[in-house]
Amino acid sequence: MAPSSARRFRGKNKGERWKRGAENELAVIRLPLDIHRLDDLCQVEQLYSAMWSVKRALQGDARNAVDAYWAGDVRREADAKAWRTALGLSREGMERRGYRHMERSRHLGHHVTKALVMHQADEVWEGVHRHLFPDSRGRRSGRPKTGTWWDYTRIPGRARSHTSARKWETFRLHGTIVGHFAAYRHRNLDPTVTTLEQAARLRPGTSVLEQPRRIPVPMRPSGRIAMGEVTVKGTPKTRAATWWDHSGPLAVVFAGGADSKRGDLILPVRLPSGAGRWPRLLHFLNKPDTWHKVDLVRRRDTSAPGGWAYEAHLMVLTGGYASPGTRARRAAVAELKRKGGIDGNVSNLSVVSFPDTFDPADGEIRSTRVELTDAERAGLERARRRERGRRCALERSRRASNPAQYGPSKRQQARTERRQDAGLPERNVEVPGGARAANTAGVPKQAYRRDGLSASYRLNRAKLAEAAATAASARDHRARRIAERVVGDHGANLTVEDCDIRTWYRLWGRTLQVTTPGRLITAIGRECGKAGGRMLRASTFATSLSQRCLCDERVKKTLADRIHTCLTCGLSADRDMVSGALAAHVTCTDPDDPSTAGLDTVQARMTQILFAEGLQEALSSQPQRGARPTKGRTHAAARRPGAPGRSASARHNTTDRYRPTPNETRPANKRHKAHVGAAVSVGNAPPSGATPNRNWSDGIPIQDDS
């Protein structure tokens, strides 16, 4: 018998490979999927289970290969590239690992395809690449690790071919928006509305579609389709109808694994019914030639069957949709010739801008403070209490379902002893409140993943995840609204210090999830780019804005000093506002390299002279309330002098939680340790005559002084 030939892999493309150019933008639209048939729901869940097995295996392989790479010092120093090739630390190496896992596990062929496995391997490799190779700022991502089943929410599809017609290997979107409109047209829609453009011009609130609660699954086209050619005998050429001939309602189609016998997985798409969303739908869905890739995404939804709601994320080769009002606002920002600076810290953001000529005749100085309002703080406190209640309910449910893994609490033990002394029968403890059973090393005797979980536990866990996703979406929306108004007032050319938010998390912990300074700065930078400008980042080591004055005098301040007082020029203003004003005078030799930033001290001094009349008032503001540092993290969280024994009520006081916070990325020097965390005494009040001019009255936490 002849020996079997070696496995062959697909070689290089014979033709020119398609690449997305820099001028081609990429946008994403989310399309909700209606999965109500049990067979389809079961097939989708099995698809996720199979792809999760592939990703977990690839992440484990990547972690072992990375550990071996860093352990091989000699081979890495001799030839790092050859050592990575030997370990398979490359895109091709990860893809071949995925192929081997699929071939060795027979059941995967019933659910997934090689194209899905290859794209999943590419996604895992991206995380490994960020760990092995530092970025432009010299930062690496953490060591790759295996995620959890609940965090696996996206199955990446493969981009369709832009050189071959009708080649879309994984998830495909078939149908047209015209066919969807014709199939589910609302019964009360004006008969004169016959085109999609007319529907998009309707008044918001008008119902365009009337989709049933359970959208029927479209049928695959059947019959023969004329090809527009004739044979030698003169008869027209025909071919069998496929999904590419479907022009009805939109649906996502997946052919399944190579060994699957279930047929195509057809998932109907549900579009928004109101007329206010139709301009956006036309922007993304009216040109099928721009459709690029479809990813299958799930999110926690307690009301959906199975606890998950499924969506198709369609990537389109076009820019994001902007309403006419947004386009007009960004056009006005592009004509706004201003230059500003941002100083971000844990509790607030301070923005100061000047005319780009730094001439008072061309405009006035503007300053804005972004912070949490009283209503937002109260809402966050209520959300925190609800989250704590849900987590306590989860813990009680786990203890009640696994009483053998926990011991009684001290209070329960004392009650048992009292009943024994009184001769009473022992009471059964349904929910033990003590520590979990563990060995001498403190490791639990039974892993948490092996605990029995009740249906109420799973429901509460889904509600907790759903609430967290809702809160994250609300924070994103708040950041976008604030970014729009900041850029609209101060222009699209801003400069911010290049701070490492990870250091802030080490100092302040989960407090940053409340104020989200990194999210705000990212949103402002994105809005600057869309308005035709750019947000530059300046290194704190090269500029040290918090320790300088506009007159180029060094003014040393500890983390507790929130007022800038210069004895040379007499400027007394808010520390953050002064840093923001100095950031507006920072120039970068290389805009992509924060270390090339430098402060134009001559221009800063001239600005102080020219704007002397309004500078003092613009840079002064009321003391801000921030978040209390995480106790015990660093010496920045030390207790205040004179208060060694704070009570529990004082530790949980809402007002104390929002005290002023430092804006430094590094801890204070040891010689300043005694002052860190101290209460700010007199001198933190604003100078006389500095009163806020106006506030935005729509609930956005911004105070504007001009």
Secondary structure, DSSP 8 states (H G I E B T S, - for coil): -------------SS------TT---EEEEEEB---SHHHHHHHHHHHHHHHHHHHHHHHHHHHHHHHHHH-HHHHHH-HHHHHHHHT-SHHHHHHHHHHHHHH-GGGGGT--HHHHHHHHHHHHHHHHHHHS--TTS----------GGG--EE------SSSTT---SSEEES-HHHHHHHSB-TTS-TT--SHHHHHTS-TT-B-B---SS--------SEEEEEEE-TTS-EEEEE--GGG--SS-EEEE---TT--S--EEEEB----BGGGHHHHHHHHS-GGGEEEEEEEEEE-TTSGGGEEEEEEEEESS-----HHHHHHHHHHHT--EEEEEEE-SS-EEEEEEETT--GGG---EEEEE---HHHHHHHHHHHHHHHHHHHHHHHHHHHH-GGGB---HHHHHHHHHHHHTT------SS--S-B-B-TTS-BSS-GGGS---HHHHHHHHHHHHHHHHHHHHHHHHHHHHHHHHHHHH-SEEEEEE--HHHHHHHHGGGHHHH-HHHHHHHHHHHHHHTT-EEEEEEHHHH-GGGB-TTS-B----TT--EEE-TTT--EEEHHHHHHHHHTTEEESSTT-GGGEEE-HHHHHHHHHHTHHHHHHHT-----------TTSSGGG---TT-SS--HHHHT-HHHHT------SS---GGGGGGTT----TT-S--TT----EE-TTS--EEEE-
